[in-house]
């Protein structure tokens, strides 16, 4: 089932155009029969080959307008401020509500038809069946990996994650990780400092242990009804209090 981003992307190609609708139907058939090859996604660009009815594949190129720096600052602020958005992205899922929240701030994450310029080796008016096939292939890629849309609009995965980390005041890139060859196993079974020196806040002063459930939101595939925080939050808090009592015993 296509995600909302993919569905909206698909609808951009030929809204309300009967001639284009026929080309889109043929292009969709080309994609489903595996005629789209060498699909490449870059910042602001798509490129692929499509095997039509002729022996020579057609080359299709699409230029997609990128967001300006002010818009990207807004995107990064939202991703940095809403852990559930970045958590879903890292899990390969579309951040629910991100498009709408950005729209409220005047930022359009999905391009408009005017934001896309297409050229095809067939020389026909656009959209042609070859372009429609590439568009459908891009739809499938966006459905599989939401970073595809973000890259098309101006930010690759690594750069975006680094900028989100910087906005949170975290080390950029993969700074917390080190190669296995640099890790020393000596001392892994021993505490680095005496455990009695660790300070655990009293339950009445501690932040609720289930707060992460409210920050991250319901997990993917949640069936509805009570939120995860309402359902599991009291159990998590009780477990944290019980652990504190065991420590005091």
C-alpha positions in Angstrom: 0.0 0.0 0.0 1.5 3.3 -1.0 2.3 5.9 1.6 0.7 9.3 1.6 3.8 10.9 0.2 3.9 8.4 -2.7 0.2 8.8 -3.4 0.5 12.6 -3.5 3.6 12.3 -5.7 1.7 10.0 -8.1 -1.2 12.5 -8.4 1.1 15.3 -9.5 1.9 14.0 -12.9 -1.3 14.6 -14.9 -4.3 15.9 -12.8 -7.4 16.3 -14.9 -5.8 15.8 -18.3 -7.5 13.0 -20.4 -4.7 12.7 -22.9 -2.1 12.6 -20.2 -4.2 10.0 -18.3 -3.8 7.6 -21.2 -0.1 8.1 -21.2 0.1 7.6 -17.5 -1.8 4.3 -17.8 0.6 3.1 -20.4 3.6 4.3 -18.4 2.3 2.5 -15.3 2.1 -0.7 -17.4 5.7 -0.1 -18.5 6.8 0.2 -14.9 4.9 -2.9 -13.7 6.4 -5.0 -16.6 9.9 -4.0 -15.5 10.8 -1.8 -18.4 12.2 1.0 -16.3 16.0 0.6 -15.7 18.9 2.5 -14.2 16.7 4.7 -12.1 18.9 7.3 -10.4 17.8 9.9 -7.8 19.9 13.0 -7.1 19.4 16.3 -5.5 16.7 17.9 -7.6 16.9 15.3 -10.4 15.6 12.0 -11.6 17.1 9.9 -14.5 16.1 6.6 -16.0 15.8 4.5 -19.2 12.5 3.1 -20.4 12.2 0.3 -22.8 9.1 1.1 -24.9 7.9 -0.5 -28.1 11.1 0.3 -30.0 14.4 -1.5 -29.7 16.3 1.5 -28.3 15.4 2.5 -24.7 14.3 6.1 -24.2 16.2 8.3 -21.7 14.0 10.4 -19.4 15.4 13.2 -17.3 13.4 15.2 -14.7 14.4 18.3 -12.9 12.6 18.9 -9.5 12.8 22.3 -7.9 14.5 22.2 -4.5 13.4 24.0 -1.4 15.3 27.1 -0.5 17.4 27.4 2.6 14.7 29.1 4.7 12.3 26.3 3.9 15.0 23.7 4.9 15.6 25.5 8.2 11.9 25.0 8.9 12.0 21.3 7.9 15.1 20.7 10.1 13.5 22.5 13.1 10.5 20.3 12.9 12.5 17.1 12.6 14.8 18.2 15.5 11.9 19.2 17.7 9.7 16.2 17.1 11.5 13.0 17.9 8.7 10.9 16.5 9.3 12.4 13.0 13.0 11.6 12.9 12.4 8.2 14.5 10.0 7.2 11.8 12.4 8.5 9.1 15.2 6.4 10.5 12.9 3.4 10.5 12.2 3.9 6.8 8.7 5.2 7.4 7.0 8.5 6.4 6.7 10.9 9.4 3.0 11.2 9.9 1.8 14.8 9.9 5.1 16.3 8.8 3.7 17.5 5.4 0.7 19.1 7.1 2.8 20.8 9.8 5.2 22.2 7.2 2.2 23.4 5.1 1.0 25.3 8.2 4.4 27.1 8.2 4.1 27.9 4.5 6.5 25.1 3.3 5.4 22.7 0.5 7.4 19.5 0.8 5.7 17.9 -2.2 6.4 19.7 -5.4 3.7 21.1 -7.7 3.5 20.1 -11.4 5.2 23.4 -12.2 8.1 22.4 -10.0 9.0 19.5 -12.4 10.6 19.8 -15.8 10.7 16.7 -17.9 12.6 15.8 -21.1 12.4 12.5 -22.9 14.3 11.1 -25.9 11.0 10.4 -27.7 10.5 14.1 -28.3 6.7 13.9 -27.6 4.6 16.3 -25.5 4.9 15.7 -21.8 3.9 13.7 -20.0 4.6 10.8 -22.4 4.4 7.2 -21.4 8.1 7.0 -20.9 8.1 9.9 -18.4 5.0 8.4 -16.7 6.9 5.1 -16.3 9.8 6.9 -14.6 7.4 8.8 -12.4 5.8 5.6 -11.3 9.2 4.1 -10.6 10.0 7.2 -8.4 6.7 6.7 -6.6 7.7 3.2 -5.7 11.1 4.4 -4.5 9.5 7.1 -2.3 7.1 4.4 -0.9 10.1 2.3 0.0 12.4 5.1 1.3 11.0 8.5 2.4 14.5 10.0 2.1 14.0 9.8 -1.7 11.6 12.7 -1.6 13.7 14.7 0.8 16.7 14.2 -1.5 14.8 15.3 -4.6 13.8 18.4 -2.7 17.3 19.3 -1.8 18.7 17.3 1.1 20.4 13.9 1.0 20.1 11.5 3.9 23.5 12.1 5.5 23.4 15.9 5.3 19.9 16.0 6.6 20.6 13.8 9.6 23.8 15.8 10.4 21.8 19.1 10.3 19.1 17.6 12.5 21.7 16.4 15.0 23.4 19.9 15.0 20.0 21.5 15.6 19.6 19.3 18.7 23.1 20.1 19.8 24.3 16.5 19.2 27.5 15.4 17.5 27.1 15.5 13.7 27.3 12.4 11.6 28.4 9.1 13.1 30.6 10.6 15.8 29.1 8.3 18.6 30.2 5.2 16.7 33.8 3.8 16.4 35.2 1.0 14.3 35.3 -2.4 16.1 39.1 -2.5 15.7 39.4 0.6 17.9 37.3 -0.8 20.8 39.0 -2.4 23.8 37.1 -5.3 25.4 39.0 -5.0 28.7 36.8 -3.7 31.5 33.4 -4.2 29.7 32.3 -6.3 32.7 33.3 -3.7 35.2 31.6 -0.4 36.1 33.7 2.7 35.2 33.0 4.2 38.6 31.6 2.9 41.9 27.9 2.2 41.6 27.2 3.7 45.0 28.3 7.1 43.6 25.5 7.0 41.1 22.6 9.4 42.0 19.1 8.3 41.2 16.4 10.9 41.6 13.5 10.3 44.0 10.3 9.2 42.2 8.4 12.4 43.2 11.2 14.5 41.5 11.9 12.2 38.6 10.5 12.8 35.1 7.8 10.3 34.3 9.5 7.2 32.9 6.9 6.8 30.2 7.5 10.2 28.8 9.3 8.7 25.7 6.0 7.1 24.8 4.4 10.5 24.5 7.3 11.9 22.6 7.6 9.1 20.0 3.9 8.6 19.6 2.2 5.3 18.8 4.4 2.6 17.1 3.9 1.7 13.4 0.9 -0.5 12.9 -0.8 0.6 16.1 -4.4 -0.7 15.8 -6.1 2.4 17.2 -8.1 2.8 20.4 -6.1 4.0 23.5 -2.7 5.5 22.7 0.4 3.6 23.7 1.2 6.1 26.3 -2.3 5.7 27.9 -2.1 2.0 27.8 1.5 1.3 28.8 2.5 4.6 30.5 1.2 3.6 34.0 2.9 0.2 33.8 6.2 1.8 32.9 6.0 4.3 35.7 5.1 1.6 38.2 8.0 -0.5 37.0 10.4 2.5 37.5 9.1 3.1 41.0 9.5 -0.6 41.9 13.1 -0.6 40.6 13.7 2.5 42.8 12.4 0.6 45.9 14.6 -2.4 45.1 17.6 -0.1 44.9 16.7 1.4 48.3 16.2 -2.0 49.9 
